[in-house]
Amino acid sequence: MKKVSITGDKLSIVAGRAKWGYSLNEPQQGGLAIRMVLGTGIEWCTAAVAGKVDVTDKFIGESTAPPVACAPF
């Protein structure tokens, strides 16, 4: 990860290349879901759908409404 920031109710992640363990090698990703567990045990789940950029090796999504509960692993 290059940068993770939490401001109010917004989670922003900037990541890529070798430090990002998720493949973006498909022609389209369609969406991306994230589950983050803080050291305090607080769990944060969110998803983004294809938005601004959705091509091989690059995804910039648009936020969706937060889920009521995190999906199971």
Summary of the structure (lengths in Angstrom):
residues: 73
radius of gyration: 12.7
end to end distance: 21.2
largest distance: 37.4
contacts: 139
relative contact order: 0.20
helix: 4%
strand: 49%
